[in-house]
Amino acid sequence: ASNSLFNSKKPIDSGWKLNGDRLLGEGKTWEGTFSGFLAGSLAGLILFFFQNRFQLTFLPPLSPILIFLLVSGALIGDIVASFFKRRFSIESGDPVFLLDQLDFYFGSIAFASFIYFSVCLCFQFVALT
């Protein structure tokens, strides 16, 4: 059953179009997003393990929640970059200088920061009431 699921390659945008262009294109699939989340999470959790086991102080402090937020944000950043590339009629897979290199970085930092500070503000609000 899982083999047929991963061979189907379902696009995230389900073929929807905006002004005649696909929202994201064929290159953004649920399978790829799920695989990217698993691979990024596994890599982050391995770093987290080694950081705690061997006191690797040169790494920024990590937690499993932060790892999942950073991975999710990186994938969201990639999807948003793909959306903008389609708006400018750039074909799927065509390179765009800096956008293709930094979409993961800015997406992960923006998403993790937004969630982190939103949660902190909610807890401060609850503590004040």
N, C-alpha and C positions, 0 to 999 in steps of 0.2 A: 504494500500500500504506500509506503513512504517513497519507494522508487518512482512510482507514477506521479506522486506529488511533486518531487523535485525535478522531474523531467518535463513537467508541464510549463514551467516558466511563466507564471502569471504576472503581467505588468501591473505595477502599483496603480497606474492611472486608468486601468481597465479599458484603454483605447479612447478615453475621453479627449475631446479637442477643445481648444480655446482659439477663436479667430482662425480656424482651419488648421492649426498646428497642435500636435499632441501635447498634453500637459507635461509629461516627463519623457516619453519615448520608450522604446522596447528595452533599453538597457537597465532600467530600474524595475527590478522584479521583487516580489515578496520573498522568493527563495534566496536571492542575493542579499536582501536586507537582513533576513533571519540568519543566514550564514555569516554575514559580516558582524552581526551582533554577537553570535556565539564565539567567533574567532577573536574579536576585540575583547570580549569579556574574559575569555580564557587567558589571553596574553596579559591583561590587566591583573587578573587574580594570581597568575604566576609571579608577576612583579610584586604584588602585595605579599605573597608568601615569602619570597626571598628577602623583601625589605624587612619583614618582621623577624625572620629566622636568623638573618645575618647582620642585622642592624645597619642596613645600607642608608646612611644619613644623606648621601648625595641625591637620593630620589626625593621628590616632594611627598609629603604625607599622603598616603592613600587609604581609602576604605572601600569595601565592596560597593557601598551605595554610590560613592563618588565615581568609581570605575564604571558602573552601569550608566550613570548620568553622562559621563564623558563619551562613552561608546554610543549611546543613543543620540547625543547631540552631534557627534561626528557624522552619523548616518543621516540625520535630519539636515545638516549642513550640505551634504552631498546631494540630497534630494532637492533642496532649495536652489542650489547652483544649477542643477539640471533643468529645473523649471525656468530659470532666467535664461539659460542657454537656448531653450526652445523658443522663448519670447523674441530673441534676437536672431532666430532662424539658423542657429548653429547646430549642425547635425550631431546626433548622438555619437560620442567617441572622438569628435574633433577637439583638439586641445585649445584651451584658452589660458594664456599666460597668467600666472598667479591665482586665478580663480580655481583651477584644477588642483593647485598645490595647497591652497589655504582654506578651501571650503570646509574640510574636516576640522581644522584647527579652530576657526571662528565659530563653527557650529557647535563644537564640543564645549568651548569656553562659554559661549552665550547661553546655551541650554542649561549647562550645569550651574552657572551663576544665577540664572533666572529662577530655577527650581530651588536652589539653596537659599537665596535671599527671600524668596516667597515663603518658604517654610519657616525661616527665622522670623520674618515679620509676623506670620500667623501665630507663632508661639509667643512672641512678645506681646501681641495684642491680647491673646488669651490670658497671659500672665498679668496684664494690667487690669483686666476686667474682673 
